[in-house]
Amino acid sequence: MTVAFTSGRTRRAGLALAAASAGLLVLSACDKPTPLATVTVGTHSVSTEASCRGDGKPLAEAKLTSCLSGVKDAKSIDYAPGSTLRLGVDPKIVEDGSKWIALLDGSPITEPSAQTYRSFPGADVFSTGGQGAAPKEKKVSIIQVDKDNKPESVWSFTLKRTNS
């Protein structure tokens, strides 16, 4: 009877090679993470991945409308009137000539921007201009647009009004 003897170093090298191969296999099965957008109020921040993506193609108008109105589980953050609202996007969002636009309840609050950060000091996003009671929530959407200002991706957040 013969027994194959291998040195400890050969065995460790074989195990390391097997572990590296298994790791590469697992990584190749993962989806590429999407860039994040962030909303900050005071010292609190929430970040999320895009709720809708065109994967390199512009979103159709019907899809964009659905993305802006159909998000039920948007991340939320408390917002007291007069707080500073800060919006940030992953640098990947503005690569290759893309820009982003911020919407508040569907109305643009910024021009298309290639910057990764915007700040709105003392913003009163719940102001109604004397037209009834202020709502309890407002929706902030960030839309990535291509060079032709066609929408590519949408990130959605909910601002919840607080009194403090």
Secondary structure, DSSP 8 states (H G I E B T S, - for coil): -------HHHHHHHHHHHHHHHHHHHHHHS-----EEEEEETTEEEEEE-SEE-TTS---HHHHHHHHH--SS-EEEEE-TT--EEEEE-GGGGGGG-EEEEEETTEE-S--B-SSEEEETT--TT--TTSSS--SEEEEEEEEE-TTS-EEEEEEEEEEE---
